[in-house]
């Protein structure tokens, strides 16, 4: 019973945080940025590390 109550409380807090973030942070709608992020991350992961001097 206690675990169920704790889980419900955590779910409610998570939902409240999500609502707060959605109301205070506008999701970028520029497709040039949002569509290119996965490609950028893929390309960056392919770059070999450079030794520091």
Buried (B, 14 or more C-beta within 10 A) or exposed (E): EEEEEEEEEEEEEEEEEEEEEEEEEEEEEEEEEEEEEEEEEEEEEEEEEEEEE
